Amino acid sequence: DQSYFLCALNQTQLSKLMFPIGHLEKYQVRELADEFELPNRQRPDSQGLCFLGKLKFSDFLEANLGTRPGPILDAFTNETIGEHKGVWYHTVGQRKGIGNSLDPLATARGP
């Protein structure tokens, strides 16, 4: 996922982007990697950021952005149900890492 890079581009830059395999499903890309015997063809999927190496994402964020604790509010009741270390540690819809097991809709909108 190149979202972290793409979000920094303006509309002019985005209009010139080409995604040569964007029409393919992931399994098709994997089949092509096998066919062309690419060295990374057996590499497992990753949810991390490639430039971090072995560094944990949360450690990277803390070192570069610090923490700014705040309340976790239930989207339905506005009740405080927990505390986060900083909004940049989470994405809209994310429930992992915030403690309580929530209904998916409870995290469906951002600040």
Residue pairs with C-beta under 8 A, 6 or more apart in sequence:
4 49
6 14
6 17
9 17
21 29
21 32
24 32
30 41
33 40
33 41
34 41
48 57
49 57
49 60
52 60
58 89
61 86
61 88
61 89
62 85
65 86
65 88
66 86
67 85
67 86
68 85
68 86
68 87
69 83
69 84
69 85
69 86
70 83
70 84
70 86
70 87
71 80
71 82
71 83
71 84
72 80
72 81
72 82
72 83
72 84
72 98
72 99
72 100
73 79
73 80
73 81
74 80
74 81
74 102
74 106
75 105
75 106
75 107
75 108
75 109
76 105
76 106
81 100
81 102
82 98
82 99
82 100
84 90
84 98
87 110
87 111
89 97
90 97
90 98
92 107
92 108
92 109
92 110
93 104
93 107
93 108
94 107
95 101
95 102
95 104
95 107
98 107
